[in-house]
Every structure is written in C-alpha cells, then in structure tokens.
Amino acid sequence: MAKWDLKKCPRCGGNMFIDRDIYEWYEKCLQCGYCCELRSLDEIQQNSVRKDQRLAGTPEHEPRGR
C-alpha cells in the first residue's frame, strides 16, 4: 500500500509516493522517476539527539575515570 505526497518532488514538483520493497522504505516520483531511500526512525532519533547535545553545549561522550 503506497502513500501519496502531492507536488513534493524536489526535482520536478511532481507527485511522490512512499512505498517499500523487501529491503527498505523509499520515496519515488510518478512523473520523473526521482527516487530516494527513507531513513529509519532509529537513525532520525540518533541524529536528533546529537543535534540537541551540540546545541546544549554538552559533550557527546562523558570522560571516563574521575
């Protein structure tokens, strides 16, 4: 079952659909064929945590010892 995003293609402004194959989820344009892989939810959450840490000024890894 595909989900449609109308007028969202970054290349031509066409209609994109979100679908998956046996390996991953992807987004594809019906008009021009532009295709891109969708990131996993875990990857998005990890990137968000790293960005929040940089904005807050806290180190990503706490020093050991002390």
PDBQT receptor file of N, H, CA, C and O in Angstrom, charges set to zero:
ATOM      1  N   MET A   1       0.845  -1.182   0.000  1.00  0.00    +0.000 N 
ATOM      2  CA  MET A   1       0.000   0.000   0.000  1.00  0.00    +0.000 C 
ATOM      3  C   MET A   1       0.887   1.240   0.000  1.00  0.00    +0.000 C 
ATOM      4  O   MET A   1       1.756   1.373   0.861  1.00  0.00    +0.000 OA
ATOM      5  N   ALA A   2       0.690   2.109  -0.909  1.00  0.00    +0.000 N 
ATOM      6  H   ALA A   2      -0.017   2.001  -1.608  1.00  0.00    +0.000 HD
ATOM      7  CA  ALA A   2       1.511   3.307  -1.048  1.00  0.00    +0.000 C 
ATOM      8  C   ALA A   2       0.782   4.524  -0.475  1.00  0.00    +0.000 C 
ATOM      9  O   ALA A   2      -0.447   4.591  -0.464  1.00  0.00    +0.000 OA
ATOM     10  N   LYS A   3       1.574   5.475  -0.003  1.00  0.00    +0.000 N 
ATOM     11  H   LYS A   3       2.572   5.421  -0.011  1.00  0.00    +0.000 HD
ATOM     12  CA  LYS A   3       1.041   6.750   0.474  1.00  0.00    +0.000 C 
ATOM     13  C   LYS A   3       1.490   7.821  -0.513  1.00  0.00    +0.000 C 
ATOM     14  O   LYS A   3       2.639   7.807  -0.954  1.00  0.00    +0.000 OA
ATOM     15  N   TRP A   4       0.623   8.729  -0.857  1.00  0.00    +0.000 N 
ATOM     16  H   TRP A   4      -0.311   8.741  -0.498  1.00  0.00    +0.000 HD
ATOM     17  CA  TRP A   4       0.920   9.761  -1.839  1.00  0.00    +0.000 C 
ATOM     18  C   TRP A   4       1.221  11.090  -1.176  1.00  0.00    +0.000 C 
ATOM     19  O   TRP A   4       0.548  11.483  -0.224  1.00  0.00    +0.000 OA
ATOM     20  N   ASP A   5       2.246  11.789  -1.686  1.00  0.00    +0.000 N 
ATOM     21  H   ASP A   5       2.793  11.469  -2.459  1.00  0.00    +0.000 HD
ATOM     22  CA  ASP A   5       2.536  13.173  -1.317  1.00  0.00    +0.000 C 
ATOM     23  C   ASP A   5       2.457  13.981  -2.605  1.00  0.00    +0.000 C 
ATOM     24  O   ASP A   5       3.337  13.882  -3.459  1.00  0.00    +0.000 OA
ATOM     25  N   LEU A   6       1.415  14.772  -2.742  1.00  0.00    +0.000 N 
ATOM     26  H   LEU A   6       0.700  14.852  -2.048  1.00  0.00    +0.000 HD
ATOM     27  CA  LEU A   6       1.195  15.510  -3.977  1.00  0.00    +0.000 C 
ATOM     28  C   LEU A   6       2.113  16.724  -4.065  1.00  0.00    +0.000 C 
ATOM     29  O   LEU A   6       2.283  17.463  -3.096  1.00  0.00    +0.000 OA
ATOM     30  N   LYS A   7       2.699  16.913  -5.236  1.00  0.00    +0.000 N 
ATOM     31  H   LYS A   7       2.561  16.312  -6.023  1.00  0.00    +0.000 HD
ATOM     32  CA  LYS A   7       3.542  18.079  -5.548  1.00  0.00    +0.000 C 
ATOM     33  C   LYS A   7       4.741  18.206  -4.618  1.00  0.00    +0.000 C 
ATOM     34  O   LYS A   7       5.076  19.322  -4.220  1.00  0.00    +0.000 OA
ATOM     35  N   LYS A   8       5.404  17.101  -4.255  1.00  0.00    +0.000 N 
ATOM     36  H   LYS A   8       5.132  16.195  -4.578  1.00  0.00    +0.000 HD
ATOM     37  CA  LYS A   8       6.516  17.138  -3.298  1.00  0.00    +0.000 C 
ATOM     38  C   LYS A   8       7.868  16.749  -3.898  1.00  0.00    +0.000 C 
ATOM     39  O   LYS A   8       8.859  16.735  -3.168  1.00  0.00    +0.000 OA
ATOM     40  N   CYS A   9       7.954  16.434  -5.187  1.00  0.00    +0.000 N 
ATOM     41  H   CYS A   9       7.149  16.445  -5.780  1.00  0.00    +0.000 HD
ATOM     42  CA  CYS A   9       9.218  16.010  -5.782  1.00  0.00    +0.000 C 
ATOM     43  C   CYS A   9      10.210  17.177  -5.804  1.00  0.00    +0.000 C 
ATOM     44  O   CYS A   9       9.875  18.248  -6.310  1.00  0.00    +0.000 OA
ATOM     45  N   PRO A  10      11.429  16.995  -5.263  1.00  0.00    +0.000 N 
ATOM     46  CA  PRO A  10      12.409  18.078  -5.262  1.00  0.00    +0.000 C 
ATOM     47  C   PRO A  10      12.971  18.377  -6.655  1.00  0.00    +0.000 C 
ATOM     48  O   PRO A  10      13.524  19.453  -6.881  1.00  0.00    +0.000 OA
ATOM     49  N   ARG A  11      12.832  17.436  -7.585  1.00  0.00    +0.000 N 
ATOM     50  H   ARG A  11      12.382  16.562  -7.401  1.00  0.00    +0.000 HD
ATOM     51  CA  ARG A  11      13.383  17.641  -8.929  1.00  0.00    +0.000 C 
ATOM     52  C   ARG A  11      12.371  18.301  -9.871  1.00  0.00    +0.000 C 
ATOM     53  O   ARG A  11      12.708  19.269 -10.553  1.00  0.00    +0.000 OA
ATOM     54  N   CYS A  12      11.140  17.791  -9.917  1.00  0.00    +0.000 N 
ATOM     55  H   CYS A  12      10.867  17.005  -9.363  1.00  0.00    +0.000 HD
ATOM     56  CA  CYS A  12      10.187  18.308 -10.912  1.00  0.00    +0.000 C 
ATOM     57  C   CYS A  12       8.897  18.866 -10.310  1.00  0.00    +0.000 C 
ATOM     58  O   CYS A  12       8.072  19.434 -11.026  1.00  0.00    +0.000 OA
ATOM     59  N   GLY A  13       8.721  18.704  -8.986  1.00  0.00    +0.000 N 
ATOM     60  H   GLY A  13       9.391  18.242  -8.405  1.00  0.00    +0.000 HD
ATOM     61  CA  GLY A  13       7.480  19.174  -8.363  1.00  0.00    +0.000 C 
ATOM     62  C   GLY A  13       6.312  18.238  -8.558  1.00  0.00    +0.000 C 
ATOM     63  O   GLY A  13       5.163  18.611  -8.320  1.00  0.00    +0.000 OA
ATOM     64  N   GLY A  14       6.599  17.017  -8.993  1.00  0.00    +0.000 N 
ATOM     65  H   GLY A  14       7.532  16.714  -9.187  1.00  0.00    +0.000 HD
ATOM     66  CA  GLY A  14       5.544  16.039  -9.260  1.00  0.00    +0.000 C 
ATOM     67  C   GLY A  14       5.041  15.332  -8.012  1.00  0.00    +0.000 C 
ATOM     68  O   GLY A  14       5.399  15.686  -6.889  1.00  0.00    +0.000 OA
ATOM     69  N   ASN A  15       4.210  14.334  -8.231  1.00  0.00    +0.000 N 
ATOM     70  H   ASN A  15       3.919  14.046  -9.143  1.00  0.00    +0.000 HD
ATOM     71  CA  ASN A  15       3.588  13.582  -7.140  1.00  0.00    +0.000 C 
ATOM     72  C   ASN A  15       4.484  12.431  -6.703  1.00  0.00    +0.000 C 
ATOM     73  O   ASN A  15       4.879  11.597  -7.517  1.00  0.00    +0.000 OA
ATOM     74  N   MET A  16       4.799  12.395  -5.420  1.00  0.00    +0.000 N 
ATOM     75  H   MET A  16       4.478  13.073  -4.759  1.00  0.00    +0.000 HD
ATOM     76  CA  MET A  16       5.657  11.355  -4.852  1.00  0.00    +0.000 C 
ATOM     77  C   MET A  16       4.784  10.303  -4.177  1.00  0.00    +0.000 C 
ATOM     78  O   MET A  16       3.730  10.617  -3.624  1.00  0.00    +0.000 OA
ATOM     79  N   PHE A  17       5.233   9.057  -4.229  1.00  0.00    +0.000 N 
ATOM     80  H   PHE A  17       6.089   8.802  -4.678  1.00  0.00    +0.000 HD
ATOM     81  CA  PHE A  17       4.582   8.026  -3.436  1.00  0.00    +0.000 C 
ATOM     82  C   PHE A  17       5.617   7.340  -2.563  1.00  0.00    +0.000 C 
ATOM     83  O   PHE A  17       6.770   7.172  -2.957  1.00  0.00    +0.000 OA
ATOM     84  N   ILE A  18       5.194   6.952  -1.385  1.00  0.00    +0.000 N 
ATOM     85  H   ILE A  18       4.257   7.089  -1.065  1.00  0.00    +0.000 HD
ATOM     86  CA  ILE A  18       6.038   6.275  -0.416  1.00  0.00    +0.000 C 
ATOM     87  C   ILE A  18       5.634   4.815  -0.409  1.00  0.00    +0.000 C 
ATOM     88  O   ILE A  18       4.459   4.479  -0.267  1.00  0.00    +0.000 OA
ATOM     89  N   ASP A  19       6.628   3.951  -0.565  1.00  0.00    +0.000 N 
ATOM     90  H   ASP A  19       7.583   4.224  -0.680  1.00  0.00    +0.000 HD
ATOM     91  CA  ASP A  19       6.374   2.524  -0.627  1.00  0.00    +0.000 C 
ATOM     92  C   ASP A  19       7.593   1.796  -0.087  1.00  0.00    +0.000 C 
ATOM     93  O   ASP A  19       8.570   2.430   0.309  1.00  0.00    +0.000 OA
ATOM     94  N   ARG A  20       7.544   0.484  -0.069  1.00  0.00    +0.000 N 
ATOM     95  H   ARG A  20       6.749  -0.032  -0.390  1.00  0.00    +0.000 HD
ATOM     96  CA  ARG A  20       8.697  -0.271   0.376  1.00  0.00    +0.000 C 
ATOM     97  C   ARG A  20       8.854  -1.534  -0.453  1.00  0.00    +0.000 C 
ATOM     98  O   ARG A  20       7.898  -2.063  -1.020  1.00  0.00    +0.000 OA
ATOM     99  N   ASP A  21      10.102  -1.997  -0.500  1.00  0.00    +0.000 N 
ATOM    100  H   ASP A  21      10.879  -1.566  -0.040  1.00  0.00    +0.000 HD
ATOM    101  CA  ASP A  21      10.370  -3.282  -1.124  1.00  0.00    +0.000 C 
ATOM    102  C   ASP A  21      10.859  -4.211  -0.017  1.00  0.00    +0.000 C 
ATOM    103  O   ASP A  21      10.643  -3.915   1.158  1.00  0.00    +0.000 OA
ATOM    104  N   ILE A  22      11.501  -5.309  -0.347  1.00  0.00    +0.000 N 
ATOM    105  H   ILE A  22      11.676  -5.550  -1.302  1.00  0.00    +0.000 HD
ATOM    106  CA  ILE A  22      11.912  -6.252   0.702  1.00  0.00    +0.000 C 
ATOM    107  C   ILE A  22      13.067  -5.720   1.544  1.00  0.00    +0.000 C 
ATOM    108  O   ILE A  22      13.361  -6.275   2.603  1.00  0.00    +0.000 OA
ATOM    109  N   TYR A  23      13.728  -4.649   1.090  1.00  0.00    +0.000 N 
ATOM    110  H   TYR A  23      13.489  -4.199   0.229  1.00  0.00    +0.000 HD
ATOM    111  CA  TYR A  23      14.893  -4.130   1.800  1.00  0.00    +0.000 C 
ATOM    112  C   TYR A  23      14.619  -2.886   2.624  1.00  0.00    +0.000 C 
ATOM    113  O   TYR A  23      15.120  -2.776   3.743  1.00  0.00    +0.000 OA
ATOM    114  N   GLU A  24      13.836  -1.941   2.106  1.00  0.00    +0.000 N 
ATOM    115  H   GLU A  24      13.428  -2.031   1.197  1.00  0.00    +0.000 HD
ATOM    116  CA  GLU A  24      13.702  -0.641   2.768  1.00  0.00    +0.000 C 
ATOM    117  C   GLU A  24      12.480   0.123   2.266  1.00  0.00    +0.000 C 
ATOM    118  O   GLU A  24      11.809  -0.284   1.319  1.00  0.00    +0.000 OA
ATOM    119  N   TRP A  25      12.217   1.246   2.936  1.00  0.00    +0.000 N 
ATOM    120  H   TRP A  25      12.763   1.577   3.706  1.00  0.00    +0.000 HD
ATOM    121  CA  TRP A  25      11.192   2.185   2.503  1.00  0.00    +0.000 C 
ATOM    122  C   TRP A  25      11.839   3.182   1.557  1.00  0.00    +0.000 C 
ATOM    123  O   TRP A  25      13.010   3.523   1.722  1.00  0.00    +0.000 OA
ATOM    124  N   TYR A  26      11.096   3.649   0.576  1.00  0.00    +0.000 N 
ATOM    125  H   TYR A  26      10.145   3.371   0.441  1.00  0.00    +0.000 HD
ATOM    126  CA  TYR A  26      11.615   4.628  -0.366  1.00  0.00    +0.000 C 
ATOM    127  C   TYR A  26      10.500   5.553  -0.823  1.00  0.00    +0.000 C 
ATOM    128  O   TYR A  26       9.316   5.279  -0.626  1.00  0.00    +0.000 OA
ATOM    129  N   GLU A  27      10.911   6.656  -1.438  1.00  0.00    +0.000 N 
ATOM    130  H   GLU A  27      11.873   6.879  -1.598  1.00  0.00    +0.000 HD
ATOM    131  CA  GLU A  27      10.003   7.648  -1.968  1.00  0.00    +0.000 C 
ATOM    132  C   GLU A  27      10.313   7.780  -3.460  1.00  0.00    +0.000 C 
ATOM    133  O   GLU A  27      11.483   7.883  -3.829  1.00  0.00    +0.000 OA
ATOM    134  N   LYS A  28       9.303   7.780  -4.321  1.00  0.00    +0.000 N 
ATOM    135  H   LYS A  28       8.353   7.697  -4.021  1.00  0.00    +0.000 HD
ATOM    136  CA  LYS A  28       9.527   7.840  -5.761  1.00  0.00    +0.000 C 
ATOM    137  C   LYS A  28       8.521   8.764  -6.430  1.00  0.00    +0.000 C 
ATOM    138  O   LYS A  28       7.346   8.794  -6.065  1.00  0.00    +0.000 OA
ATOM    139  N   CYS A  29       9.001   9.521  -7.419  1.00  0.00    +0.000 N 
ATOM    140  H   CYS A  29       9.955   9.497  -7.716  1.00  0.00    +0.000 HD
ATOM    141  CA  CYS A  29       8.150  10.443  -8.159  1.00  0.00    +0.000 C 
ATOM    142  C   CYS A  29       7.479   9.711  -9.313  1.00  0.00    +0.000 C 
ATOM    143  O   CYS A  29       8.132   8.989 -10.067  1.00  0.00    +0.000 OA
ATOM    144  N   LEU A  30       6.193   9.900  -9.442  1.00  0.00    +0.000 N 
ATOM    145  H   LEU A  30       5.662  10.486  -8.830  1.00  0.00    +0.000 HD
ATOM    146  CA  LEU A  30       5.436   9.266 -10.514  1.00  0.00    +0.000 C 
ATOM    147  C   LEU A  30       5.756   9.881 -11.877  1.00  0.00    +0.000 C 
ATOM    148  O   LEU A  30       5.743   9.184 -12.891  1.00  0.00    +0.000 OA
ATOM    149  N   GLN A  31       6.042  11.180 -11.902  1.00  0.00    +0.000 N 
ATOM    150  H   GLN A  31       6.052  11.746 -11.077  1.00  0.00    +0.000 HD
ATOM    151  CA  GLN A  31       6.264  11.861 -13.172  1.00  0.00    +0.000 C 
ATOM    152  C   GLN A  31       7.689  11.664 -13.717  1.00  0.00    +0.000 C 
ATOM    153  O   GLN A  31       7.840  11.257 -14.869  1.00  0.00    +0.000 OA
ATOM    154  N   CYS A  32       8.740  11.941 -12.924  1.00  0.00    +0.000 N 
ATOM    155  H   CYS A  32       8.618  12.272 -11.988  1.00  0.00    +0.000 HD
ATOM    156  CA  CYS A  32      10.105  11.927 -13.449  1.00  0.00    +0.000 C 
ATOM    157  C   CYS A  32      10.918  10.712 -13.016  1.00  0.00    +0.000 C 
ATOM    158  O   CYS A  32      11.991  10.466 -13.568  1.00  0.00    +0.000 OA
ATOM    159  N   GLY A  33      10.424   9.937 -12.030  1.00  0.00    +0.000 N 
ATOM    160  H   GLY A  33       9.553  10.137 -11.582  1.00  0.00    +0.000 HD
ATOM    161  CA  GLY A  33      11.137   8.743 -11.598  1.00  0.00    +0.000 C 
ATOM    162  C   GLY A  33      12.166   8.985 -10.515  1.00  0.00    +0.000 C 
ATOM    163  O   GLY A  33      12.863   8.051 -10.120  1.00  0.00    +0.000 OA
ATOM    164  N   TYR A  34      12.289  10.228 -10.014  1.00  0.00    +0.000 N 
ATOM    165  H   TYR A  34      11.723  10.987 -10.335  1.00  0.00    +0.000 HD
ATOM    166  CA  TYR A  34      13.221  10.511  -8.923  1.00  0.00    +0.000 C 
ATOM    167  C   TYR A  34      12.929   9.563  -7.762  1.00  0.00    +0.000 C 
ATOM    168  O   TYR A  34      11.770   9.342  -7.412  1.00  0.00    +0.000 OA
ATOM    169  N   CYS A  35      13.987   9.005  -7.168  1.00  0.00    +0.000 N 
ATOM    170  H   CYS A  35      14.928   9.185  -7.452  1.00  0.00    +0.000 HD
ATOM    171  CA  CYS A  35      13.811   8.027  -6.093  1.00  0.00    +0.000 C 
ATOM    172  C   CYS A  35      14.834   8.291  -4.997  1.00  0.00    +0.000 C 
ATOM    173  O   CYS A  35      15.988   8.609  -5.285  1.00  0.00    +0.000 OA
ATOM    174  N   CYS A  36      14.416   8.160  -3.749  1.00  0.00    +0.000 N 
ATOM    175  H   CYS A  36      13.479   7.902  -3.515  1.00  0.00    +0.000 HD
ATOM    176  CA  CYS A  36      15.349   8.278  -2.629  1.00  0.00    +0.000 C 
ATOM    177  C   CYS A  36      14.904   7.345  -1.510  1.00  0.00    +0.000 C 
ATOM    178  O   CYS A  36      13.713   7.101  -1.315  1.00  0.00    +0.000 OA
ATOM    179  N   GLU A  37      15.885   6.832  -0.783  1.00  0.00    +0.000 N 
ATOM    180  H   GLU A  37      16.853   7.030  -0.941  1.00  0.00    +0.000 HD
ATOM    181  CA  GLU A  37      15.618   5.958   0.357  1.00  0.00    +0.000 C 
ATOM    182  C   GLU A  37      15.150   6.800   1.524  1.00  0.00    +0.000 C 
ATOM    183  O   GLU A  37      15.591   7.937   1.692  1.00  0.00    +0.000 OA
ATOM    184  N   LEU A  38      14.274   6.257   2.316  1.00  0.00    +0.000 N 
ATOM    185  H   LEU A  38      13.916   5.334   2.179  1.00  0.00    +0.000 HD
ATOM    186  CA  LEU A  38      13.830   6.934   3.530  1.00  0.00    +0.000 C 
ATOM    187  C   LEU A  38      14.651   6.411   4.695  1.00  0.00    +0.000 C 
ATOM    188  O   LEU A  38      14.899   5.210   4.800  1.00  0.00    +0.000 OA
ATOM    189  N   ARG A  39      15.071   7.312   5.569  1.00  0.00    +0.000 N 
ATOM    190  H   ARG A  39      14.870   8.288   5.484  1.00  0.00    +0.000 HD
ATOM    191  CA  ARG A  39      15.878   6.917   6.720  1.00  0.00    +0.000 C 
ATOM    192  C   ARG A  39      15.018   6.196   7.744  1.00  0.00    +0.000 C 
ATOM    193  O   ARG A  39      13.809   6.411   7.828  1.00  0.00    +0.000 OA
ATOM    194  N   SER A  40      15.665   5.339   8.518  1.00  0.00    +0.000 N 
ATOM    195  H   SER A  40      16.648   5.164   8.450  1.00  0.00    +0.000 HD
ATOM    196  CA  SER A  40      14.946   4.624   9.562  1.00  0.00    +0.000 C 
ATOM    197  C   SER A  40      14.646   5.567  10.725  1.00  0.00    +0.000 C 
ATOM    198  O   SER A  40      15.325   6.580  10.893  1.00  0.00    +0.000 OA
ATOM    199  N   LEU A  41      13.655   5.247  11.511  1.00  0.00    +0.000 N 
ATOM    200  H   LEU A  41      13.103   4.425  11.375  1.00  0.00    +0.000 HD
ATOM    201  CA  LEU A  41      13.279   6.052  12.664  1.00  0.00    +0.000 C 
ATOM    202  C   LEU A  41      14.413   6.110  13.679  1.00  0.00    +0.000 C 
ATOM    203  O   LEU A  41      14.629   7.153  14.297  1.00  0.00    +0.000 OA
ATOM    204  N   ASP A  42      15.144   5.007  13.863  1.00  0.00    +0.000 N 
ATOM    205  H   ASP A  42      14.969   4.160  13.360  1.00  0.00    +0.000 HD
ATOM    206  CA  ASP A  42      16.280   4.993  14.790  1.00  0.00    +0.000 C 
ATOM    207  C   ASP A  42      17.355   5.980  14.355  1.00  0.00    +0.000 C 
ATOM    208  O   ASP A  42      17.907   6.698  15.188  1.00  0.00    +0.000 OA
ATOM    209  N   GLU A  43      17.657   6.023  13.065  1.00  0.00    +0.000 N 
ATOM    210  H   GLU A  43      17.208   5.439  12.388  1.00  0.00    +0.000 HD
ATOM    211  CA  GLU A  43      18.674   6.934  12.543  1.00  0.00    +0.000 C 
ATOM    212  C   GLU A  43      18.257   8.388  12.748  1.00  0.00    +0.000 C 
ATOM    213  O   GLU A  43      19.084   9.225  13.109  1.00  0.00    +0.000 OA
ATOM    214  N   ILE A  44      16.993   8.689  12.522  1.00  0.00    +0.000 N 
ATOM    215  H   ILE A  44      16.321   8.009  12.229  1.00  0.00    +0.000 HD
ATOM    216  CA  ILE A  44      16.486  10.046  12.713  1.00  0.00    +0.000 C 
ATOM    217  C   ILE A  44      16.583  10.449  14.181  1.00  0.00    +0.000 C 
ATOM    218  O   ILE A  44      16.986  11.572  14.485  1.00  0.00    +0.000 OA
ATOM    219  N   GLN A  45      16.216   9.544  15.099  1.00  0.00    +0.000 N 
ATOM    220  H   GLN A  45      15.888   8.633  14.852  1.00  0.00    +0.000 HD
ATOM    221  CA  GLN A  45      16.277   9.843  16.526  1.00  0.00    +0.000 C 
ATOM    222  C   GLN A  45      17.717  10.057  16.982  1.00  0.00    +0.000 C 
ATOM    223  O   GLN A  45      17.974  10.965  17.772  1.00  0.00    +0.000 OA
ATOM    224  N   GLN A  46      18.670   9.242  16.505  1.00  0.00    +0.000 N 
ATOM    225  H   GLN A  46      18.462   8.504  15.863  1.00  0.00    +0.000 HD
ATOM    226  CA  GLN A  46      20.070   9.400  16.879  1.00  0.00    +0.000 C 
ATOM    227  C   GLN A  46      20.611  10.744  16.412  1.00  0.00    +0.000 C 
ATOM    228  O   GLN A  46      21.313  11.424  17.160  1.00  0.00    +0.000 OA
ATOM    229  N   ASN A  47      20.289  11.131  15.183  1.00  0.00    +0.000 N 
ATOM    230  H   ASN A  47      19.719  10.578  14.576  1.00  0.00    +0.000 HD
ATOM    231  CA  ASN A  47      20.746  12.421  14.670  1.00  0.00    +0.000 C 
ATOM    232  C   ASN A  47      20.141  13.566  15.461  1.00  0.00    +0.000 C 
ATOM    233  O   ASN A  47      20.806  14.576  15.690  1.00  0.00    +0.000 OA
ATOM    234  N   SER A  48      18.890  13.427  15.883  1.00  0.00    +0.000 N 
ATOM    235  H   SER A  48      18.349  12.606  15.697  1.00  0.00    +0.000 HD
ATOM    236  CA  SER A  48      18.225  14.462  16.661  1.00  0.00    +0.000 C 
ATOM    237  C   SER A  48      18.881  14.630  18.030  1.00  0.00    +0.000 C 
ATOM    238  O   SER A  48      19.061  15.756  18.493  1.00  0.00    +0.000 OA
ATOM    239  N   VAL A  49      19.240  13.523  18.680  1.00  0.00    +0.000 N 
ATOM    240  H   VAL A  49      19.093  12.608  18.304  1.00  0.00    +0.000 HD
ATOM    241  CA  VAL A  49      19.898  13.576  19.988  1.00  0.00    +0.000 C 
ATOM    242  C   VAL A  49      21.259  14.254  19.859  1.00  0.00    +0.000 C 
ATOM    243  O   VAL A  49      21.614  15.092  20.688  1.00  0.00    +0.000 OA
ATOM    244  N   ARG A  50      22.022  13.899  18.830  1.00  0.00    +0.000 N 
ATOM    245  H   ARG A  50      21.734  13.219  18.156  1.00  0.00    +0.000 HD
ATOM    246  CA  ARG A  50      23.336  14.528  18.624  1.00  0.00    +0.000 C 
ATOM    247  C   ARG A  50      23.200  16.030  18.391  1.00  0.00    +0.000 C 
ATOM    248  O   ARG A  50      23.989  16.816  18.914  1.00  0.00    +0.000 OA
ATOM    249  N   LYS A  51      22.204  16.425  17.609  1.00  0.00    +0.000 N 
ATOM    250  H   LYS A  51      21.563  15.786  17.184  1.00  0.00    +0.000 HD
ATOM    251  CA  LYS A  51      21.991  17.842  17.335  1.00  0.00    +0.000 C 
ATOM    252  C   LYS A  51      21.614  18.577  18.618  1.00  0.00    +0.000 C 
ATOM    253  O   LYS A  51      22.117  19.672  18.872  1.00  0.00    +0.000 OA
ATOM    254  N   ASP A  52      20.737  17.988  19.427  1.00  0.00    +0.000 N 
ATOM    255  H   ASP A  52      20.329  17.099  19.221  1.00  0.00    +0.000 HD
ATOM    256  CA  ASP A  52      20.340  18.602  20.694  1.00  0.00    +0.000 C 
ATOM    257  C   ASP A  52      21.539  18.758  21.629  1.00  0.00    +0.000 C 
ATOM    258  O   ASP A  52      21.660  19.772  22.317  1.00  0.00    +0.000 OA
ATOM    259  N   GLN A  53      22.420  17.764  21.658  1.00  0.00    +0.000 N 
ATOM    260  H   GLN A  53      22.321  16.941  21.100  1.00  0.00    +0.000 HD
ATOM    261  CA  GLN A  53      23.601  17.832  22.514  1.00  0.00    +0.000 C 
ATOM    262  C   GLN A  53      24.531  18.957  22.065  1.00  0.00    +0.000 C 
ATOM    263  O   GLN A  53      25.071  19.690  22.893  1.00  0.00    +0.000 OA
ATOM    264  N   ARG A  54      24.715  19.090  20.757  1.00  0.00    +0.000 N 
ATOM    265  H   ARG A  54      24.276  18.494  20.084  1.00  0.00    +0.000 HD
ATOM    266  CA  ARG A  54      25.583  20.167  20.254  1.00  0.00    +0.000 C 
ATOM    267  C   ARG A  54      24.994  21.527  20.584  1.00  0.00    +0.000 C 
ATOM    268  O   ARG A  54      25.722  22.441  20.969  1.00  0.00    +0.000 OA
ATOM    269  N   LEU A  55      23.672  21.672  20.436  1.00  0.00    +0.000 N 
ATOM    270  H   LEU A  55      23.080  20.929  20.123  1.00  0.00    +0.000 HD
ATOM    271  CA  LEU A  55      23.023  22.951  20.724  1.00  0.00    +0.000 C 
ATOM    272  C   LEU A  55      23.093  23.290  22.207  1.00  0.00    +0.000 C 
ATOM    273  O   LEU A  55      23.212  24.460  22.571  1.00  0.00    +0.000 OA
ATOM    274  N   ALA A  56      23.020  22.277  23.066  1.00  0.00    +0.000 N 
ATOM    275  H   ALA A  56      22.922  21.326  22.771  1.00  0.00    +0.000 HD
ATOM    276  CA  ALA A  56      23.062  22.498  24.507  1.00  0.00    +0.000 C 
ATOM    277  C   ALA A  56      24.482  22.679  25.014  1.00  0.00    +0.000 C 
ATOM    278  O   ALA A  56      24.685  23.110  26.150  1.00  0.00    +0.000 OA
ATOM    279  N   GLY A  57      25.481  22.351  24.174  1.00  0.00    +0.000 N 
ATOM    280  H   GLY A  57      25.316  22.001  23.252  1.00  0.00    +0.000 HD
ATOM    281  CA  GLY A  57      26.872  22.511  24.574  1.00  0.00    +0.000 C 
ATOM    282  C   GLY A  57      27.382  21.391  25.450  1.00  0.00    +0.000 C 
ATOM    283  O   GLY A  57      28.414  21.547  26.101  1.00  0.00    +0.000 OA
ATOM    284  N   THR A  58      26.687  20.262  25.486  1.00  0.00    +0.000 N 
ATOM    285  H   THR A  58      25.848  20.135  24.957  1.00  0.00    +0.000 HD
ATOM    286  CA  THR A  58      27.150  19.125  26.276  1.00  0.00    +0.000 C 
ATOM    287  C   THR A  58      27.932  18.180  25.390  1.00  0.00    +0.000 C 
ATOM    288  O   THR A  58      27.599  18.025  24.215  1.00  0.00    +0.000 OA
ATOM    289  N   PRO A  59      28.969  17.540  25.923  1.00  0.00    +0.000 N 
ATOM    290  CA  PRO A  59      29.746  16.604  25.112  1.00  0.00    +0.000 C 
ATOM    291  C   PRO A  59      28.928  15.360  24.786  1.00  0.00    +0.000 C 
ATOM    292  O   PRO A  59      28.045  14.957  25.544  1.00  0.00    +0.000 OA
ATOM    293  N   GLU A  60      29.246  14.760  23.632  1.00  0.00    +0.000 N 
ATOM    294  H   GLU A  60      29.963  15.087  23.017  1.00  0.00    +0.000 HD
ATOM    295  CA  GLU A  60      28.531  13.537  23.234  1.00  0.00    +0.000 C 
ATOM    296  C   GLU A  60      28.915  12.351  24.090  1.00  0.00    +0.000 C 
ATOM    297  O   GLU A  60      28.098  11.462  24.328  1.00  0.00    +0.000 OA
ATOM    298  N   HIS A  61      30.176  12.330  24.562  1.00  0.00    +0.000 N 
ATOM    299  H   HIS A  61      30.840  13.053  24.368  1.00  0.00    +0.000 HD
ATOM    300  CA  HIS A  61      30.671  11.230  25.373  1.00  0.00    +0.000 C 
ATOM    301  C   HIS A  61      31.251  11.807  26.655  1.00  0.00    +0.000 C 
ATOM    302  O   HIS A  61      32.065  12.729  26.611  1.00  0.00    +0.000 OA
ATOM    303  N   GLU A  62      30.840  11.273  27.782  1.00  0.00    +0.000 N 
ATOM    304  H   GLU A  62      30.179  10.524  27.818  1.00  0.00    +0.000 HD
ATOM    305  CA  GLU A  62      31.358  11.714  29.069  1.00  0.00    +0.000 C 
ATOM    306  C   GLU A  62      32.752  11.120  29.265  1.00  0.00    +0.000 C 
ATOM    307  O   GLU A  62      32.978   9.963  28.911  1.00  0.00    +0.000 OA
ATOM    308  N   PRO A  63      33.696  11.892  29.826  1.00  0.00    +0.000 N 
ATOM    309  CA  PRO A  63      35.031  11.345  30.066  1.00  0.00    +0.000 C 
ATOM    310  C   PRO A  63      34.989  10.262  31.133  1.00  0.00    +0.000 C 
ATOM    311  O   PRO A  63      34.214  10.336  32.086  1.00  0.00    +0.000 OA
ATOM    312  N   ARG A  64      35.834   9.260  30.955  1.00  0.00    +0.000 N 
ATOM    313  H   ARG A  64      36.464   9.200  30.181  1.00  0.00    +0.000 HD
ATOM    314  CA  ARG A  64      35.904   8.160  31.927  1.00  0.00    +0.000 C 
ATOM    315  C   ARG A  64      36.838   8.507  33.062  1.00  0.00    +0.000 C 
ATOM    316  O   ARG A  64      37.644   9.432  32.962  1.00  0.00    +0.000 OA
ATOM    317  N   GLY A  65      36.725   7.758  34.142  1.00  0.00    +0.000 N 
ATOM    318  H   GLY A  65      36.071   7.006  34.224  1.00  0.00    +0.000 HD
ATOM    319  CA  GLY A  65      37.620   7.963  35.280  1.00  0.00    +0.000 C 
ATOM    320  C   GLY A  65      36.992   8.881  36.280  1.00  0.00    +0.000 C 
ATOM    321  O   GLY A  65      35.828   8.697  36.635  1.00  0.00    +0.000 OA
ATOM    322  N   ARG A  66      37.689   9.824  36.728  1.00  0.00    +0.000 N 
ATOM    323  H   ARG A  66      38.634   9.973  36.439  1.00  0.00    +0.000 HD
ATOM    324  CA  ARG A  66      37.287  10.852  37.696  1.00  0.00    +0.000 C 
ATOM    325  C   ARG A  66      36.003  10.557  38.357  1.00  0.00    +0.000 C 
ATOM    326  O   ARG A  66      35.546  11.336  39.194  1.00  0.00    +0.000 OA
TER     327      ARG A  66
